[in-house]
Amino acid sequence: QVQLVESGGGYAQPGGSLRLSCRASGFTFSNYYMSWVRQAPGKGLEWVSGINLDGQKKYYAGSVKGRFTMSRSNDHNTLYLQMNNVTAEDTALYYCARGPGTGWGIKYWGQGTQVTVST
């Protein structure tokens, strides 16, 4: 049974930092591309970043590029999202997502972790 459990969300002030984690279980983590996706209040889903199998290739949405860093530890079955210099526009529910097994795409989602950026 695939499980993706996010943690690390919370409150941050503009310009601050947060680190999200996603613990994966129920599948061979190193065999799957992974992504972070977010949904801001009243808005649709926005893909944030993606990472390949060995973590050497990472891709980011323009809105977060240069501020967010995605990484993975295949030894610990864990995905990370380091969020720096956050703004109010980063306020959203952040989801960890797993690919379908062949390349990019999303087949499974976690329950999400809330990030709120406010003064």
C-alpha positions in Angstrom: 0.0 0.0 0.0 1.5 3.3 -1.1 1.8 5.9 1.6 3.2 9.4 1.4 3.3 11.3 4.6 4.2 15.0 4.5 5.5 17.0 7.5 7.3 20.2 8.3 4.6 22.7 7.3 3.6 25.5 9.6 3.9 29.3 9.8 6.7 31.4 8.5 7.3 35.1 8.1 8.0 36.6 4.7 11.6 36.0 4.0 11.8 33.0 6.3 12.4 29.4 5.6 10.7 26.0 6.0 11.7 22.5 5.2 9.1 20.0 4.2 9.6 16.3 4.3 7.7 13.4 2.8 8.2 9.9 4.1 7.4 7.2 1.6 6.4 3.6 2.2 4.8 0.7 0.5 6.9 0.8 -2.7 10.6 1.0 -3.8 11.2 4.7 -3.4 14.3 4.8 -5.6 12.3 3.5 -8.6 10.0 6.5 -8.9 10.1 10.1 -10.0 8.7 12.4 -7.3 7.1 15.8 -7.3 5.9 18.5 -5.0 2.5 20.1 -5.9 0.7 22.8 -4.0 -2.7 24.3 -3.8 -3.2 27.9 -2.6 -6.5 28.9 -1.0 -9.2 29.3 -3.7 -6.8 28.3 -6.5 -6.1 25.2 -8.6 -3.2 22.8 -8.2 0.3 24.1 -9.1 3.2 21.8 -9.8 6.2 23.1 -7.8 9.1 20.8 -8.5 10.2 17.4 -9.6 13.2 15.1 -9.1 14.5 12.1 -11.0 15.4 8.7 -9.6 18.9 9.5 -8.3 18.2 13.0 -7.3 20.7 14.5 -9.8 18.1 16.2 -12.0 15.6 18.6 -10.5 13.0 20.9 -12.1 11.2 23.9 -10.7 8.3 26.1 -11.4 9.3 29.6 -12.3 7.5 30.9 -9.2 9.9 29.1 -6.9 13.1 28.7 -8.9 16.1 30.0 -7.0 14.2 29.9 -3.7 13.2 26.3 -3.2 15.4 23.2 -3.4 14.1 19.7 -3.8 16.1 16.7 -2.7 15.6 13.0 -1.9 17.2 10.4 0.3 16.7 7.0 -1.3 18.4 5.4 1.7 15.7 6.9 4.0 12.8 6.8 1.6 12.3 10.5 2.1 11.7 13.5 -0.1 12.5 17.1 0.9 11.6 20.6 -0.1 13.7 23.4 1.3 11.8 26.6 1.1 13.8 29.8 1.5 12.8 33.5 1.2 9.1 32.6 1.3 6.4 35.0 0.4 2.7 35.2 1.1 2.2 33.7 -2.4 3.8 30.5 -1.1 0.9 30.0 1.3 -0.7 26.7 0.2 -1.3 23.1 1.0 1.8 21.2 -0.2 1.5 17.7 -1.5 4.1 15.1 -2.1 3.4 13.0 -5.2 4.7 9.8 -6.8 5.0 9.1 -10.4 3.3 6.2 -12.2 6.4 4.1 -12.5 7.6 5.1 -16.0 8.9 8.6 -16.1 7.1 11.7 -15.0 3.5 12.1 -14.0 1.6 11.7 -10.8 -0.3 8.7 -9.6 -0.3 8.9 -5.8 -0.6 11.8 -3.5 0.0 12.4 0.2 -2.5 14.1 2.5 -0.6 17.4 2.3 1.0 19.8 4.8 -0.1 23.4 5.2 2.3 26.2 4.8 1.2 29.7 5.8 3.4 32.7 5.2 2.2 35.8 7.1 3.4 38.7 9.2 
